[in-house]
Amino acid sequence: MSATQPYTAVILVVDDEEPILLAIDTTLQMAGWNHIVTCSDSRKVADILAAKPVDIVLLDLNMPHINGEELLSQIGRQNPDIPVVVVTGAVEIETAVRCMK
C-alpha cells in the first residue's frame, strides 16, 4: 500500500485516559489509519462492537468499571474473530501470561 493511500481497517482503541486515546489516535492517523474509534468507558465496548464492524481492538488493562482483563475475556467470547492487542503500562509477567491464554 502506498504512503498516500490510507489503511481501511477499523481500529477500536479502549483506554480510560483521554490523553492516551488522543496520542494513539493521532499516531495511527499519522501512519495512515483513518478509521479509528476511541472509547474511554469500558462499559460501552460491547455496544460499540455490536453496532459496527471492528477489525482490531487496542486495549488498556487498568481501567475502572470493567478492567482490561475481563474485557479481553468478554471480547474473546463474543467476538472471537477480532484480534485484541493489549497496550498497557503494567509490567507484570503473571498478567501478561493470563492475557495470552
DAHU-V313086 format. One record per run of one state. SS is the DSSP state (hx for helix, st for strand, lp for the rest). FROM is the first residue (numbers start at 0). TO is the last residue. If there is no record, write none. Layout:
SS_FROM_TO + SS_FROM_TO
//
This chain:
lp_0_5 + st_6_13 + lp_14_16 + hx_17_29 + lp_30_31 + st_32_38 + lp_39_40 + hx_41_50 + lp_51_54 + st_55_58 + lp_59_66 + hx_67_77 + lp_78_81 + st_82_85 + lp_86_91 + hx_92_99 + lp_100_100
//
